[in-house]
Amino acid sequence: MTTPAVRSGSTPITVVRSRYELMRDAWYRLIPARTQIRFLSTVLLGYAIYNAAYAVDDPTRENLKDAFLSWLFWLVFALVPPIANAKAGGRWPRIRSVARSLRVTWVRSIRWLGFVMPRPNSPMSAWRRIGLWVLLIPVLVAIGNYLLFEYGVNLDTWFPVTDPDTIAENEARKEFLIRGGIFTAVTGSFLHAALPEEILHRSGVLAVQRWKPSNRVLILSVASVMLVLFAFAHLKFGFGNVVSAFIGGALFTVLALYTRSLWPAIAAHGFANLIIEVQWVLNS
């Protein structure tokens, strides 16, 4: 095998450095530094909300610590740039400048995560959009999803669970989610599952849609990857759970992309879980 020639006056280290600089410049042309900082801020905020949802549903010392530290980490990261760039000229003007920058960072990150009004360009009033896309349609999607697997496709017959460890995982999940009856069934449906899982598996898709709204191939590719990851995250509960998660996740993804909002997906996911968990409570 021949080795690449090194130009006169250069060393392997300088060649590697120049290659690195070319790759770095190309990367920053593709995604500017400001966009990367905004993206990281959004990821950290999503992680903080993710941990907060778990802490509210199950306020153990470990969950509360994770929530506190993740919010603190996001706050520090969000404050460093405005503090570094704050103009001189007195304490209160600098404080106002930092507070204004923090608010802008918060609003931008919330939007990138998908926490916006459904169908933002629709002429329909805000209350009607909320009623339609956060209540009515998610409830109908959840009911349809339940009826499909309860009376149509019997996953227990197609993919019976016989492994003792898988059976134990399912029982442990069931006992945890209905440990407090209807109350924890509600909080578990939305805070332990729907909110954190939709942030993890659908917010990135919405961020790509917001970043490159006309690139359907990119959006579909990211959505497909996240859907597969969402489905196989349920593998420890049996392959039937993977199938149901894939179908449900596809519905939630369509809702999120069509409405350009995470709220309809969270609502549909939460209502779908709630129907099952209320049934567990009533049968326990």
BAGU-233263 format. One record per residue (C-alpha): residue number from 1; residue in one letter; x, y negated, z. Coordinates in pm, 1 decimal, decimal comma, padded with zeros to 6 digits. Each point is the difference from the previous one (the first is absolute). Layout:
BEGIN
(atom NUM 'A' (X Y Z))
...
***
This chain:
BEGIN
(atom 1 'M' (00000,0 00000,0 00000,0))
(atom 2 'T' (00141,2 -00340,4 -00096,1))
(atom 3 'T' (00004,1 -00284,7 00249,2))
(atom 4 'P' (-00118,1 -00349,6 -00098,3))
(atom 5 'A' (00281,7 -00232,6 -00091,8))
(atom 6 'V' (00082,8 -00278,1 00241,9))
(atom 7 'R' (00070,4 -00334,8 -00160,0))
(atom 8 'S' (00336,8 -00161,7 00047,6))
(atom 9 'G' (00015,4 -00204,0 00318,7))
(atom 10 'S' (-00295,1 00177,2 00160,1))
(atom 11 'T' (-00020,6 00278,7 00254,9))
(atom 12 'P' (-00264,6 00266,9 00062,3))
(atom 13 'I' (-00124,4 -00210,3 00292,0))
(atom 14 'T' (-00052,9 -00308,4 -00216,9))
(atom 15 'V' (-00173,8 00211,5 -00264,5))
(atom 16 'V' (-00237,9 00143,2 00260,2))
(atom 17 'R' (-00057,8 -00348,3 00142,6))
(atom 18 'S' (-00081,8 -00146,0 -00341,2))
(atom 19 'R' (-00239,3 00287,1 -00072,9))
(atom 20 'Y' (-00165,0 -00056,3 00336,6))
(atom 21 'E' (-00038,8 -00372,6 -00069,0))
(atom 22 'L' (-00157,9 00071,9 -00338,9))
(atom 23 'M' (-00248,2 00242,6 00157,3))
(atom 24 'R' (-00073,3 -00245,5 00282,4))
(atom 25 'D' (-00064,4 -00286,1 -00243,0))
(atom 26 'A' (-00228,1 00222,8 -00209,6))
(atom 27 'W' (-00191,5 00103,4 00313,2))
(atom 28 'Y' (-00049,9 -00360,8 00110,2))
(atom 29 'R' (-00118,8 -00094,3 -00347,7))
(atom 30 'L' (-00256,1 00279,5 00019,1))
(atom 31 'I' (-00108,3 -00078,0 00357,0))
(atom 32 'P' (00118,0 -00339,3 00132,4))
(atom 33 'A' (00133,3 -00023,2 00355,2))
(atom 34 'R' (-00302,9 -00201,0 00113,5))
(atom 35 'T' (-00234,1 00273,3 -00124,8))
(atom 36 'Q' (00202,9 00264,6 00182,2))
(atom 37 'I' (-00021,6 -00196,3 00327,1))
(atom 38 'R' (-00374,9 -00043,7 -00042,6))
(atom 39 'F' (-00040,2 00369,1 -00075,8))
(atom 40 'L' (00197,2 00101,7 00309,6))
(atom 41 'S' (-00203,3 -00240,5 00213,9))
(atom 42 'T' (-00317,8 00158,8 -00134,4))
(atom 43 'V' (00128,0 00350,8 00075,3))
(atom 44 'L' (00090,4 -00099,4 00356,6))
(atom 45 'L' (-00341,1 -00159,2 00055,7))
(atom 46 'G' (-00172,5 00308,9 -00136,2))
(atom 47 'Y' (00205,1 00214,7 00236,4))
(atom 48 'A' (-00095,4 -00224,5 00292,5))
(atom 49 'I' (-00371,8 00025,3 -00081,9))
(atom 50 'Y' (00043,1 00375,7 -00049,0))
(atom 51 'N' (00146,9 00040,6 00350,2))
(atom 52 'A' (-00253,1 -00237,4 00154,9))
(atom 53 'A' (-00286,2 00211,0 -00135,5))
(atom 54 'Y' (00145,4 00311,1 00163,3))
(atom 55 'A' (00055,1 -00187,2 00326,7))
(atom 56 'V' (-00360,1 -00122,9 00014,1))
(atom 57 'D' (-00139,2 00347,5 -00070,7))
(atom 58 'D' (00240,8 00179,8 00234,7))
(atom 59 'P' (00156,5 -00251,6 00243,6))
(atom 60 'T' (00281,8 00217,8 00128,8))
(atom 61 'R' (00321,5 -00159,1 00121,2))
(atom 62 'E' (00187,4 00121,1 -00308,9))
(atom 63 'N' (-00259,8 -00135,5 -00243,9))
(atom 64 'L' (-00017,0 -00335,9 00179,1))
(atom 65 'K' (00380,0 -00026,6 -00004,1))
(atom 66 'D' (00014,7 00079,4 -00373,7))
(atom 67 'A' (-00268,7 -00259,4 -00072,8))
(atom 68 'F' (00173,5 -00268,9 00207,0))
(atom 69 'L' (00342,5 00062,8 -00153,2))
(atom 70 'S' (-00129,9 00009,6 -00357,4))
(atom 71 'W' (-00184,6 -00331,3 00045,1))
(atom 72 'L' (00307,0 -00152,7 00164,2))
(atom 73 'F' (00221,8 00121,7 -00284,4))
(atom 74 'W' (-00234,0 -00147,9 -00262,0))
(atom 75 'L' (-00018,4 -00331,6 00188,7))
(atom 76 'V' (00378,6 -00027,3 00025,5))
(atom 77 'F' (00044,1 00086,3 -00368,4))
(atom 78 'A' (-00268,8 -00250,9 -00101,7))
(atom 79 'L' (00147,5 -00276,4 00217,3))
(atom 80 'V' (00365,3 00026,3 -00101,8))
(atom 81 'P' (-00028,1 -00161,7 -00350,0))
(atom 82 'P' (-00213,1 -00301,1 00106,8))
(atom 83 'I' (00218,0 -00061,1 00306,9))
(atom 84 'A' (00313,1 00014,5 -00214,4))
(atom 85 'N' (-00152,7 -00237,6 -00255,6))
(atom 86 'A' (-00173,0 -00234,2 00244,3))
(atom 87 'K' (00088,5 -00360,9 -00068,2))
(atom 88 'A' (00172,6 -00203,4 00266,2))
(atom 89 'G' (-00190,8 -00286,5 00152,3))
(atom 90 'G' (-00150,1 00072,4 00336,8))
(atom 91 'R' (-00142,3 00292,1 00190,0))
(atom 92 'W' (-00369,9 -00027,3 -00090,9))
(atom 93 'P' (00045,8 -00048,9 -00376,4))
(atom 94 'R' (00222,7 00308,5 -00003,8))
(atom 95 'I' (-00250,7 00199,8 00205,4))
(atom 96 'R' (-00282,1 -00103,9 -00235,9))
(atom 97 'S' (00213,1 00095,1 -00299,9))
(atom 98 'V' (00074,6 00344,2 00144,8))
(atom 99 'A' (-00364,9 00055,5 00097,7))
(atom 100 'R' (-00113,3 -00100,0 -00349,6))
(atom 101 'S' (00248,5 00240,9 -00158,9))
(atom 102 'L' (-00109,5 00279,4 00233,4))
(atom 103 'R' (-00363,7 -00057,0 -00093,9))
(atom 104 'V' (00086,4 00011,9 -00371,6))
(atom 105 'T' (00193,7 00324,6 00053,2))
(atom 106 'W' (-00292,5 00151,3 00192,1))
(atom 107 'V' (-00259,7 -00094,5 -00261,7))
(atom 108 'R' (00216,5 00120,6 -00288,3))
(atom 109 'S' (00076,8 00332,4 00168,5))
(atom 110 'I' (-00363,9 00057,9 00091,8))
(atom 111 'R' (-00097,4 -00056,2 -00362,1))
(atom 112 'W' (00271,3 00231,2 -00129,4))
(atom 113 'L' (-00123,7 00270,9 00237,0))
(atom 114 'G' (-00345,3 -00036,7 -00154,1))
(atom 115 'F' (-00187,1 -00158,6 00291,7))
(atom 116 'V' (-00196,3 -00234,6 -00224,4))
(atom 117 'M' (-00361,2 -00049,3 -00097,7))
(atom 118 'P' (-00114,3 00275,9 -00240,3))
(atom 119 'R' (-00032,1 -00107,7 -00362,9))
(atom 120 'P' (00163,3 -00341,8 00063,3))
(atom 121 'N' (-00098,1 -00136,6 -00342,5))
(atom 122 'S' (-00365,2 00105,5 00022,7))
(atom 123 'P' (-00265,9 -00276,5 -00000,8))
(atom 124 'M' (-00195,3 00198,3 00260,8))
(atom 125 'S' (-00011,9 -00157,6 00344,5))
(atom 126 'A' (00246,3 00120,4 00262,5))
(atom 127 'W' (-00267,4 00155,0 00221,8))
(atom 128 'R' (-00148,2 00195,5 -00289,4))
(atom 129 'R' (00341,3 00128,8 -00101,8))
(atom 130 'I' (00066,6 00112,1 00356,9))
(atom 131 'G' (-00338,7 00168,6 00022,6))
(atom 132 'L' (00044,1 00171,5 -00335,4))
(atom 133 'W' (00368,9 00096,7 00001,2))
(atom 134 'V' (00075,6 00041,6 00371,1))
(atom 135 'L' (-00329,2 00156,0 00112,2))
(atom 136 'L' (-00239,1 00134,7 -00263,2))
(atom 137 'I' (00231,9 00150,5 -00260,6))
(atom 138 'P' (00252,0 00141,7 00253,3))
(atom 139 'V' (-00287,2 00166,9 00189,3))
(atom 140 'L' (-00133,4 00149,4 -00324,0))
(atom 141 'V' (00348,7 00119,3 -00098,0))
(atom 142 'A' (00046,9 00157,9 00344,1))
(atom 143 'I' (-00338,2 00174,7 -00014,7))
(atom 144 'G' (00069,2 00126,0 -00352,2))
(atom 145 'N' (00341,1 00127,2 00106,6))
(atom 146 'Y' (-00155,6 00181,7 00297,3))
(atom 147 'L' (-00278,9 00157,9 -00206,8))
(atom 148 'L' (00250,6 00116,2 -00262,0))
(atom 149 'F' (00199,3 00207,0 00248,3))
(atom 150 'E' (-00288,2 00096,6 00228,5))
(atom 151 'Y' (-00243,2 00127,8 -00263,8))
(atom 152 'G' (00196,3 00009,8 -00326,5))
(atom 153 'V' (00361,7 00110,5 00024,3))
(atom 154 'N' (00062,7 00227,9 00298,7))
(atom 155 'L' (00369,1 -00050,3 00069,9))
(atom 156 'D' (-00005,4 00246,4 00290,2))
(atom 157 'T' (-00089,8 00274,9 -00247,6))
(atom 158 'W' (00247,7 -00107,4 -00266,6))
(atom 159 'F' (00286,7 -00077,0 00238,3))
(atom 160 'P' (-00060,6 00186,2 00327,1))
(atom 161 'V' (00221,7 -00098,5 00291,5))
(atom 162 'T' (00157,3 00311,1 00154,7))
(atom 163 'D' (00336,8 -00125,7 00124,9))
(atom 164 'P' (-00005,2 -00033,2 00382,7))
(atom 165 'D' (00207,7 -00320,1 -00003,9))
(atom 166 'T' (-00233,8 -00164,1 -00252,0))
(atom 167 'I' (-00304,6 00104,2 00202,1))
(atom 168 'A' (00164,2 -00147,2 00310,3))
(atom 169 'E' (00072,5 -00328,5 -00183,2))
(atom 170 'N' (-00363,8 -00029,5 -00106,4))
(atom 171 'E' (-00127,3 00071,8 00351,0))
(atom 172 'A' (00242,2 -00247,6 00156,4))
(atom 173 'R' (-00105,4 -00270,6 -00245,8))
(atom 174 'K' (-00367,8 00068,3 00065,2))
(atom 175 'E' (00039,7 -00008,7 00378,4))
(atom 176 'F' (00199,7 -00323,2 -00016,0))
(atom 177 'L' (-00242,5 -00183,8 -00227,8))
(atom 178 'I' (-00312,7 00086,3 00199,9))
(atom 179 'R' (00162,8 -00011,2 00344,4))
(atom 180 'G' (-00226,8 -00290,8 00098,7))
(atom 181 'G' (-00312,9 00098,2 -00191,2))
(atom 182 'I' (-00153,1 -00241,4 -00249,1))
(atom 183 'F' (00221,0 -00290,2 00112,8))
(atom 184 'T' (00331,2 00165,8 -00087,1))
(atom 185 'A' (-00158,3 00150,6 -00310,5))
(atom 186 'V' (-00060,8 -00357,1 -00120,6))
(atom 187 'T' (00337,7 -00138,7 00106,2))
(atom 188 'G' (00181,9 00306,7 -00130,2))
(atom 189 'S' (-00177,5 -00012,8 -00335,3))
(atom 190 'F' (00096,1 -00359,5 -00070,1))
(atom 191 'L' (00304,7 -00077,7 00216,4))
(atom 192 'H' (00180,9 00333,1 00019,2))
(atom 193 'A' (-00059,4 00105,0 -00361,0))
(atom 194 'A' (-00158,4 -00244,8 -00243,6))
(atom 195 'L' (00183,5 -00324,2 00078,4))
(atom 196 'P' (00357,3 00133,0 00035,8))
(atom 197 'E' (-00033,3 00253,3 -00282,9))
(atom 198 'E' (-00142,0 -00254,7 -00243,1))
(atom 199 'I' (00277,2 -00244,8 00086,0))
(atom 200 'L' (00255,5 00274,0 -00059,9))
(atom 201 'H' (-00144,9 00143,7 -00321,4))
(atom 202 'R' (-00204,6 -00276,2 -00166,1))
(atom 203 'S' (00157,8 -00333,7 00096,5))
(atom 204 'G' (00302,6 00066,3 -00218,1))
(atom 205 'V' (-00225,0 00069,1 -00296,6))
(atom 206 'L' (-00182,3 -00329,7 00054,1))
(atom 207 'A' (00332,1 -00183,4 00038,0))
(atom 208 'V' (00113,7 00136,1 -00337,6))
(atom 209 'Q' (-00335,4 -00099,7 -00151,4))
(atom 210 'R' (00044,4 -00353,0 00137,5))
(atom 211 'W' (00363,1 -00014,3 -00119,9))
(atom 212 'K' (-00055,5 00143,7 -00351,7))
(atom 213 'P' (-00377,5 -00017,9 -00062,6))
(atom 214 'S' (00025,4 00072,9 -00373,3))
(atom 215 'N' (00238,1 00298,0 00027,4))
(atom 216 'R' (-00254,1 00280,9 00025,9))
(atom 217 'V' (00258,8 00273,0 -00051,2))
(atom 218 'L' (00200,2 -00120,2 00300,2))
(atom 219 'I' (-00311,6 -00037,5 00216,1))
(atom 220 'L' (-00129,4 00345,5 -00095,5))
(atom 221 'S' (00341,4 00157,9 00059,8))
(atom 222 'V' (00033,4 -00148,8 00348,1))
(atom 223 'A' (-00362,0 00087,3 00081,6))
(atom 224 'S' (00054,7 00361,7 -00110,2))
(atom 225 'V' (00316,3 00041,3 00207,0))
(atom 226 'M' (-00164,9 -00146,5 00310,2))
(atom 227 'L' (-00307,5 00218,0 -00051,8))
(atom 228 'V' (00210,1 00317,5 -00011,9))
(atom 229 'L' (00190,8 -00108,4 00311,6))
(atom 230 'F' (-00328,7 -00073,1 00177,2))
(atom 231 'A' (-00138,9 00341,7 -00089,5))
(atom 232 'F' (00306,9 00197,8 00105,5))
(atom 233 'A' (00024,1 -00193,0 00326,7))
(atom 234 'H' (-00298,1 00219,3 00100,3))
(atom 235 'L' (00173,3 00328,8 -00084,7))
(atom 236 'K' (00049,1 00096,7 00365,3))
(atom 237 'F' (-00379,6 00031,9 00027,1))
(atom 238 'G' (-00022,8 00247,7 -00289,0))
(atom 239 'F' (-00004,0 -00025,0 -00378,5))
(atom 240 'G' (-00375,8 -00056,8 00000,1))
(atom 241 'N' (00067,9 -00321,8 00188,9))
(atom 242 'V' (00249,6 -00098,2 -00269,2))
(atom 243 'V' (-00268,9 00044,1 -00266,8))
(atom 244 'S' (-00261,2 -00198,8 00191,6))
(atom 245 'A' (00255,9 -00272,6 00076,5))
(atom 246 'F' (00095,8 -00018,8 -00368,6))
(atom 247 'I' (-00360,1 -00045,2 -00113,2))
(atom 248 'G' (-00082,7 -00242,0 00279,1))
(atom 249 'G' (00324,0 -00188,8 -00057,1))
(atom 250 'A' (-00079,5 -00035,1 -00370,2))
(atom 251 'L' (-00334,9 -00159,4 00090,4))
(atom 252 'F' (00166,2 -00235,6 00247,4))
(atom 253 'T' (00263,7 -00095,9 -00257,3))
(atom 254 'V' (-00263,7 -00081,6 -00261,7))
(atom 255 'L' (-00188,0 -00214,4 00252,0))
(atom 256 'A' (00316,1 -00187,1 00097,2))
(atom 257 'L' (00112,9 -00065,9 -00357,5))
(atom 258 'Y' (-00344,1 -00099,2 -00127,9))
(atom 259 'T' (-00066,7 -00242,5 00284,8))
(atom 260 'R' (00366,9 -00108,5 00034,6))
(atom 261 'S' (-00049,9 00035,9 00374,0))
(atom 262 'L' (00090,0 00254,8 00266,1))
(atom 263 'W' (-00320,3 -00049,7 00201,1))
(atom 264 'P' (-00229,8 00219,4 -00216,2))
(atom 265 'A' (00253,2 00286,0 00010,5))
(atom 266 'I' (00036,1 -00031,0 00378,4))
(atom 267 'A' (-00377,9 -00005,7 00042,2))
(atom 268 'A' (-00063,7 00300,5 -00227,4))
(atom 269 'H' (00282,7 00196,7 00163,5))
(atom 270 'G' (-00124,0 -00085,8 00347,9))
(atom 271 'F' (-00363,9 00085,1 -00071,8))
(atom 272 'A' (00102,2 00329,7 -00163,6))
(atom 273 'N' (00195,2 00096,5 00311,6))
(atom 274 'L' (-00275,9 -00123,5 00229,9))
(atom 275 'I' (-00262,2 00226,9 -00156,8))
(atom 276 'I' (00218,3 00304,4 00065,1))
(atom 277 'E' (00101,3 -00103,8 00350,4))
(atom 278 'V' (-00354,9 -00080,0 00110,4))
(atom 279 'Q' (-00094,6 00347,2 -00122,4))
(atom 280 'W' (00281,3 00142,4 00215,5))
(atom 281 'V' (-00127,8 -00192,2 00302,8))
(atom 282 'L' (-00357,3 00120,6 -00049,9))
(atom 283 'N' (00114,3 00361,2 -00042,8))
(atom 284 'S' (00241,7 -00000,9 00293,8))
***
